[in-house]
Amino acid sequence: MVNRILVIEDNKDILLALTDILELFGGYEVTGLQDGADIWDVITNDPPSLILMDIMLGEKDGRQICNEVKLNKETAHIPVILFSAMAKFVQLENTVHGPDEFFEKPFDMYQLLEKLKKYM
């Protein structure tokens, strides 16, 4: 079974770096999006084992997307890990259905890879 990770990050360079690290060092199959607009197409057509997503995504907030994923009975089982460089200003306690994990950017990639093993 291939473990698929959906990474949503609006910064193209960070998205590419995360994709490379997850594929090369984690052995995961990665689908990358720069915003949350196509998330439901990806989830419906090729469900991920986990969603790794930035909070600040431009038009759509990662907390909002996380909430939608967790409220949907078809996707509620998918672990969601949120991350943000604005951790000091991020309010997760107001999210009805929050993420399974949260990381502050920049984060240690080895710690992230270890944490992903918990959900795979």
N, C-alpha and C positions, 0 to 999 in steps of 0.2 A: 504494500500500500504506500502510495506516494503522499507525503505530507505537503499540502499546499498552503501557502501563506499569501494572503492578500495584503499588500502594503499600500497605504494611502498617505502620500506626502506631497505637498504642493511645491516643494523645492526640488527641482529636477536633479540637481547634483546629489542631494541627500538620498533621494529615491534610488538613483543609480548605485550609490555606495551601499545602501542597505540591501538592495537586490543582489549585488555581487557578493557581499559578505554572507547573506543567508544561503545563497546557492553554493558558493565555494566552500565555506567553512561549516555550514549547517546541513548541507545536502538537501535543502528544501527546494520545492518548485515554487517560484514566486511570480505572482501577477502584480504589476504595479500600476497605480492610478495616481494622477496629480490632483484630483479632486474627488468628491464623493458622488458626482453626478451619475456615474455608470455602475455604482456599487451593486444595485439590484440585478442588473444584467449579468454581472460576473458571478454573484452569489447563486443566481438561478441556473445559469448555464454550466458553471464549474465551481461548485461549492468549496470554499476553502476550509482547511482544518483550523485556521486561526486568522484573525484580522489584527494587523499591526497598523495603527493610525495616529497621525498627528492630530492635535486638537484644532489648531488654527489652519483652516483649509480655504480661506477666502470666503466664498458665498455660503458654504455649509460648514457648520461647526462639528468637529469630531465627536463631541459629547452628544449632540443631537443624533448623529448617525448611529452611535453606540446604543442610544436609547431605542431607536427604531429597530435595530437588529435584535436587541434583547426583548422587546415587546412582541415581536413576530414569533409565533409558535414554531414556525418552520426553521427559524435561524437562531432562536434563543440559546441553543446548545453550543453555538460557535463562540469560543473564547475571544474576547476583545482586549487588546492591550493598547492603551493610549499613551502618547508621549507629547511633551511640549517643552519648549525653551522658556516658556512663561510660567513655570510651575508655581512661583510665588503668588501669581495672580489668578491661577486656575482654581475654580470652585468645583469640586467633584461631588461634594455632599449634597448639592441641590439636584443632581442627576437622579432621576427616578430609578433607572436601571443602569448603574454605573459599570465601568470596565472591570475586568477580572484582575488587571494589573495596571500600574501607572509608572512610567519612567520619566525622569527629567532629562532633557537634552542639554548638553551632550551626555551620552551615557556610554558606559563601557560595553563594547560589543561582546566580550566574553561573558559578562554577566547576563546580557540579553539572551545569548545563545543557551546559557544554562537555564534561564527562566523559561524559555520556549520548550525545553525538554519536558517540563512539568505538564504542559498542555498537549503534547503530541503523543 
